[in-house]
Amino acid sequence: MIQNNIQNILAKHSIVPVVTIHSAEEIDGIIESLISKNIFCIEVTLRTDFAFEALEIIKSKYGNQISVGVGTVVNKDQIQKVKEIGVDFIVSPGISPLLADDLVNSGIAFIPGVATPSDIIAGMQLGWNVFKFFPANLFGGIGALKTYGQVFPSITFCPTGGIDGNTYEEYLQLQNVISVGGSWMMK
């Protein structure tokens, strides 16, 4: 199952850098910085007009060295474009019944975003058990994840949003956290 594939990817990468790229000139420096820190994964956000081109460049130039993911995916057209690029995983900030089918049908490992118990239950009803907890800092952070661990013991999270160099290790100590996402390592 595709959802299990995201668990396999995240298990290899306890830190998922979330990066917004504006130009080709940034790419080599970003990737070299990550590799120098023994980080072999990247989530490129779809927050700039250059994002798809950045994904193509990273995938073709560095795809054999790092797992290349795409974030901020919110519609079918974006899923189709990143499928053509051949990304390794897709990250969405939320769950939508329409987007769910497109994610599953893409054949690409994916992690949908959740914030509330209702979101988690909606994802569980689709047969999913790995979620992006986003934005973690606005929805209770570590305390919320501790509670979710008791209420949803079969669910695993990759929290992102407001996590930094001072807090990421505390998140990773939680039993229900497989990895953490953020941009602190890029500063």
N, C-alpha and C positions, 0 to 999 in steps of 0.2 A: 504494500500500500504506500502511496505517495507520502502520506503524513509520517509514516515510519522513517522515510528517507530524511526528513528534516531532523529527526531525532539523531540519526547517524551523523549528519553534518555537524549539528551543534555539539554533539558529544566530543568531536575532535577540536572544537574551537570554543573555549570557555569565554573568550572575548570576541565580540563581533563589532568591529569598527563601523560606525555609521557615518558615511562621508558624502558631502555634497561637492560636486566637481563642476567648475565653471569653464575650464579650458583644457586643451590637450597638454599644455605646458605644465600643468599641475600633476599629471598622472605619475610619471616616473618617480618624482620626489615622494609622493604619497605611498606608492607601493614599496619603494626602497626603505622608507621609514618604518612601515609595518613589518617588513621582513627582518629588518635590523632589530626589531623588538620581539622576534619569534612569533609574530602574528601572521597567520597564513589564510586570512579570510577578510572579505570586505563586503559591506552592503552599501551600494551606491544608490542614493536617494534620487527619485524622479522629481526633484525640486528645481531643476534648471533646464533650459532648452538644450543644453549640451549633454544631458544625462545619458541618452541612448547611445550617442557617439562615444562617450566615455566608456560605457559598458562594452561596446564593440572593441575598442582599443585594448582595454584591460583583459578581456576574454582572449583576444588573439595573441597578445604579447605576454601575458602572465598567467593565463588560464591553466597551465601545467604546473604552476607553483602555488597558486592560491585558489580557494573557493570563492567564486564570484557570485554575489547575490545582488538583488535589486530591491529597494525599499520604496515605500510610499506608493504602492501599486493599488489603484482604486477602481480600475475599469478593464473591460474585456480587451479594448484596443491595446492597452499597455501590456497585458498578458501576451497577446499575439506577437507584439514587437520583441519582447524579451525571450519568447520561445524561439523566434528566428535567430536571435543573437546567441542563444544556447547557454543562458545563465544557469548556475547550479542550484539557486534557490530564489524564492520570491517571498517578500515580506509585505504584508498589508497592515495598515494601522487599525483595521476593524474587520468585522464580519458582516456579510450581506448574503442573503440566500441566492441572489443572482450571481454574485461574484464567486460564491462557493463552487458552483458547477464549473465555471470557467477555470478556477484554480485546479480543481480535480482533473478536468479534461486536458489541461496543459501538459500533464505528464512530468511537471517540474516539482521538486520538493518545495513546500510552502509552509509559512507560519503566519496564521491570521492573528490580528491584534484583538485583545480583550481588555476590558477595564472593570467590568461589573460581574456579579454572579450570574445575571441574566445572559450576558455575553458568553460566559463560560458554558452555561447550560446549552445555549444555542449551538455552540461548537461541538459539545459532547453529543448532541442529538444528530449531528452530521458524522459522528464516528471519529472525531478528532480528539487528541489528548495532549498536544503540544501547542502552546500559545505564546505570542508576544504579549507581555503585560505592559500596556502603554496608555498614557504616559505614567510611568510608575510613580514619579514624584508627586503628581497631582491626585493619584488615586490610592494613597495610603502606603506606598513603598514597601519596606520590609515588613511592617506590621500587617498590611493587607495580605502579603504573600504567606505569612505565618498562618493567618486565619484561613486563607484559601487552601493551604496544605492540610488543614484539619477537615474542612468541608468537602474538598475535592482531592482526596488522597491519590487518585490515579492520574492527576494532571501535572504536567511539567511546564515550566515557564522560562522565557527569555525576557527578563524585564529590560526596558529601555525608557529613556526620558528622565533627565535630571540625575542620572548616575554619573559619578565622577571618580577620580583617582582615590578619593578618601572613602568611598562607600562600596565600590564594586566587589571587594573581597567579602564584605559582610553579606551581600546578596548571594555570592557564590557558595557561602557556607550553608545556605538553606537547602534542605533535602529536595524541595520541589523546583529548584532552579538549576537548569542545565547549562546555561550560559547567560552572559549579560551583554547588552548592546549600548553603545555610546560613542562619543567623539572625544572624550578626554585625552586619549592616547595620541591624538593628532595635534595637540597644542604644545 
